[in-house]
Amino acid sequence: MKSVELGLGLIGIGREWGNIPSPIPNETEATEFLKKSVDLGILFLDTAPAYGSSEKKLGIFLKTLSDGERQSLTVSTKFGEHWDENNNQSYVDHSYEALCRSIDKSINILGKIDLLQLHKSNPDVLISRDFFRSLDYARKKGIFEFGASVSDLISGEIAIRSKDISVIQIPFNESNQSLEKLIDLSIINNKTLIINRPFNSGKNILPDTTKEEKKITLINSFRFILKKPFYGFILTGTTSIDHLKENIEAFNKAKEEI
């Protein structure tokens, strides 16, 4: 039976992100964090070139795994938004050449890619010849599942109707319900859904919140999302094992209550 699982968004191991950015872990710290995350049962890992050094650190971790351990994971990355190492910032380029270069670089870093998502999707790109040519290129490189990370309804509707796209990633939480329609469409069209920003980039958790209040907020945030029927993953973006344990406990508690 299809279900919803907790996944891990890896932007935080590669660049500053969130309402209150945490220190970026070095390669050793990132490897240890990822190892403990997998040991805790996190099997869906979501990265991107635009996440700074995230792909590189994930690639280092993946090389420590046995074939069986790697097979148990779903490694997702993206293309379309890239990282400028000289200026320490991301930029968007959806041209065929840039998309292919991104695919090659990600394969070189990560090895096998289980899911490739179009980053910074927009309606024009989702119907462009360059995009569909890049999917053919990716297939030749051994990538066979594709998704689109979207932030507007029109892009989401185009992606959901596409026979080439099986996974849609959207932000959704109690403070941002603008893409709720896409959750319903994902069920109708048999698409996998990835929900990011379940805590509104951390804004829903106030700095002076007590431990018990935080626990309740986490459970309520997951419960709000899980009340909507869909199949896929909810991403947490923490870089702290303690925080991840709190998220796992809250997620499991919310699932029990639905």
matplotlib code that plots the C-alpha trace (Angstrom):
import matplotlib.pyplot as plt

x = [0.0, 1.3, 2.0, 3.7, 7.2, 9.6, 12.5, 15.5, 16.1, 19.9, 20.1, 21.4, 24.6, 25.6, 24.6, 22.9, 19.1, 16.0, 14.5, 17.5, 20.4, 22.5, 26.3, 27.1, 28.7, 32.0, 32.5, 33.2, 30.3, 27.9, 28.9, 28.3, 24.9, 23.9, 24.9, 22.9, 19.9, 19.9, 20.3, 17.2, 15.2, 15.5, 15.7, 14.8, 17.6, 16.9, 19.7, 20.5, 23.4, 22.0, 22.5, 26.1, 28.3, 25.4, 25.8, 29.5, 29.0, 26.2, 28.4, 31.2, 28.7, 27.3, 30.8, 30.9, 27.9, 27.7, 25.7, 22.9, 22.8, 22.8, 20.0, 17.8, 18.0, 16.3, 18.7, 17.1, 18.8, 17.8, 18.8, 18.0, 19.3, 23.1, 25.7, 28.3, 31.2, 33.1, 30.2, 28.6, 25.2, 22.8, 21.6, 19.0, 19.8, 17.3, 19.1, 19.7, 23.5, 23.3, 20.9, 23.1, 26.2, 24.3, 23.3, 26.9, 28.2, 25.6, 26.3, 30.0, 29.4, 26.6, 26.9, 23.4, 20.6, 17.2, 15.1, 16.0, 13.8, 13.5, 14.5, 12.8, 10.2, 8.0, 5.3, 7.6, 10.4, 8.0, 6.8, 10.1, 12.1, 15.2, 13.6, 12.3, 15.7, 17.4, 15.2, 16.2, 19.8, 19.3, 17.7, 20.8, 22.8, 20.7, 18.2, 14.6, 12.4, 11.7, 10.1, 9.4, 9.9, 7.1, 6.0, 2.9, -0.3, 0.1, 3.5, 2.2, -0.8, 1.5, 3.9, 1.0, -0.4, 3.0, 3.6, 7.3, 7.0, 6.1, 7.0, 5.9, 7.6, 5.7, 5.8, 2.8, 2.0, -0.7, 0.8, 1.1, -1.8, -1.6, -0.8, -3.3, -5.1, -1.9, -2.2, -5.7, -4.5, -1.5, -3.9, -6.2, -3.2, -1.3, 1.7, 4.2, 4.2, 7.1, 6.0, 8.8, 8.8, 6.4, 7.3, 7.3, 11.1, 11.2, 9.0, 6.3, 8.7, 9.4, 13.0, 11.7, 9.3, 9.6, 10.5, 6.9, 5.5, 7.8, 6.8, 3.1, 3.9, 5.8, 3.0, 0.4, 2.4, 2.7, -0.9, -2.1, -0.3, -1.1, -4.8, -4.6, -4.5, -1.4, 1.5, 5.1, 7.3, 7.4, 10.9, 12.5, 15.5, 17.4, 21.2, 20.9, 20.4, 18.6, 16.2, 15.8, 14.9, 12.3, 10.9, 10.7, 8.9, 6.4, 5.9, 5.2, 2.8, 0.9, 0.6, -0.9, -3.5, -4.7]
y = [0.0, 3.4, 5.8, 9.0, 8.9, 11.4, 12.4, 14.7, 17.9, 18.5, 22.2, 22.9, 20.7, 22.8, 26.4, 28.8, 28.4, 28.8, 31.4, 31.0, 29.5, 26.8, 26.5, 24.6, 21.2, 20.2, 17.0, 14.9, 16.3, 15.9, 12.3, 11.5, 13.3, 11.4, 8.1, 8.7, 9.9, 6.7, 4.6, 6.4, 5.2, 8.2, 6.6, 9.6, 12.2, 15.4, 17.6, 19.9, 21.7, 25.0, 23.8, 24.8, 21.9, 19.6, 17.3, 16.9, 16.0, 13.6, 12.0, 11.5, 9.8, 7.5, 6.2, 4.8, 2.6, -1.0, -1.8, -3.1, 0.0, 2.3, 0.3, 1.0, 4.7, 7.1, 9.8, 12.8, 15.8, 18.6, 20.6, 24.0, 26.0, 26.0, 27.1, 29.8, 28.9, 32.1, 34.3, 31.8, 32.1, 30.2, 31.2, 29.8, 28.4, 26.1, 25.9, 22.4, 22.8, 23.9, 21.1, 18.5, 19.9, 19.7, 16.1, 15.1, 16.9, 15.4, 11.9, 12.4, 13.5, 11.2, 8.2, 6.7, 9.2, 7.8, 10.9, 14.0, 17.1, 20.3, 23.1, 26.6, 25.2, 27.6, 27.1, 28.0, 25.6, 22.7, 22.7, 23.7, 21.6, 22.0, 20.4, 17.4, 17.0, 17.1, 14.3, 12.1, 12.9, 11.9, 8.6, 7.9, 8.5, 6.0, 8.3, 7.1, 9.0, 12.7, 15.3, 19.1, 21.3, 24.0, 27.1, 28.1, 26.4, 26.7, 25.0, 22.3, 21.6, 21.3, 19.0, 16.8, 16.4, 15.5, 11.8, 12.3, 13.6, 11.3, 13.4, 16.9, 18.8, 21.7, 23.9, 23.3, 24.2, 25.8, 29.2, 28.5, 26.6, 28.2, 25.0, 22.7, 22.0, 20.1, 17.7, 16.6, 16.5, 14.3, 11.6, 11.9, 11.6, 9.0, 11.2, 11.0, 14.2, 15.7, 18.3, 20.8, 23.5, 21.8, 24.3, 27.3, 27.4, 27.3, 30.4, 28.4, 27.5, 30.5, 30.9, 31.1, 28.1, 25.6, 21.9, 20.8, 23.7, 22.8, 19.2, 20.2, 22.5, 19.8, 17.3, 19.8, 20.8, 17.2, 16.4, 19.4, 18.0, 14.4, 15.1, 15.6, 12.2, 11.8, 9.4, 10.5, 12.3, 15.2, 16.8, 18.0, 20.3, 20.0, 19.4, 18.4, 14.7, 15.8, 17.9, 15.1, 12.7, 15.2, 15.5, 11.7, 11.3, 14.1, 12.7, 9.2, 10.6, 12.6, 9.6, 7.6, 10.3, 10.5]
z = [0.0, -0.9, 2.0, 3.0, 4.4, 5.9, 3.7, 4.2, 2.3, 2.1, 1.4, 4.9, 4.5, 1.6, 2.1, 4.5, 4.5, 6.6, 9.0, 11.3, 9.3, 11.1, 10.7, 7.5, 8.4, 7.0, 5.0, 8.0, 10.0, 7.0, 6.5, 10.1, 10.0, 6.9, 8.4, 11.5, 9.5, 7.4, 10.6, 11.9, 8.9, 6.5, 3.0, 0.8, 0.3, -1.7, -2.9, -5.8, -7.5, -6.2, -2.7, -2.7, -1.5, -0.7, -3.7, -3.0, 0.6, -0.2, -2.9, -0.3, 2.0, -0.7, -1.4, 2.1, 1.5, 0.4, -2.8, -0.7, 1.5, -1.6, -3.1, -0.1, -0.6, -3.1, -4.1, -5.7, -7.3, -9.6, -12.7, -14.0, -11.0, -10.7, -8.2, -8.9, -6.6, -7.2, -6.1, -3.7, -5.1, -7.3, -10.8, -13.2, -16.7, -18.4, -21.8, -23.2, -22.9, -19.2, -18.3, -19.9, -18.2, -14.9, -15.5, -16.2, -13.2, -10.8, -12.1, -11.6, -8.0, -7.0, -9.3, -9.7, -9.6, -8.7, -9.4, -11.4, -10.8, -12.8, -10.5, -10.7, -13.0, -15.0, -17.6, -20.6, -19.6, -18.8, -22.5, -24.0, -26.6, -24.5, -21.5, -23.3, -25.1, -21.8, -20.5, -23.5, -22.6, -19.0, -20.1, -22.1, -18.9, -16.9, -15.3, -15.7, -13.2, -13.5, -11.4, -11.2, -8.3, -8.7, -6.8, -8.9, -9.9, -13.7, -13.6, -11.3, -13.5, -16.6, -14.7, -13.4, -16.9, -18.4, -19.2, -18.6, -15.1, -12.2, -9.2, -8.2, -5.4, -3.8, -0.6, 1.6, 5.2, 7.3, 6.4, 2.7, 1.2, -2.3, -4.0, -2.3, -5.5, -6.7, -3.9, -5.1, -8.7, -7.7, -6.5, -9.6, -11.9, -9.9, -9.2, -6.3, -4.3, -2.3, 0.3, 1.3, 3.9, 6.3, 9.0, 6.7, 6.5, 10.3, 10.7, 12.5, 15.3, 17.4, 18.9, 22.5, 22.2, 25.0, 24.2, 24.8, 22.7, 19.9, 20.0, 19.7, 16.8, 15.0, 15.4, 14.4, 11.3, 10.1, 11.0, 8.9, 5.8, 6.4, 6.6, 2.8, 1.0, -1.2, -1.8, -1.4, 1.1, 3.5, 3.7, 6.8, 6.2, 9.5, 9.9, 13.5, 14.5, 17.7, 15.6, 13.2, 16.0, 17.2, 13.6, 13.2, 16.6, 15.7, 12.2, 13.5, 16.2, 13.5, 11.3, 14.2, 14.8, 11.2]

ax = plt.figure().add_subplot(projection="3d")
ax.plot(x, y, z, "-o")
ax.set_aspect("equal")
plt.show()
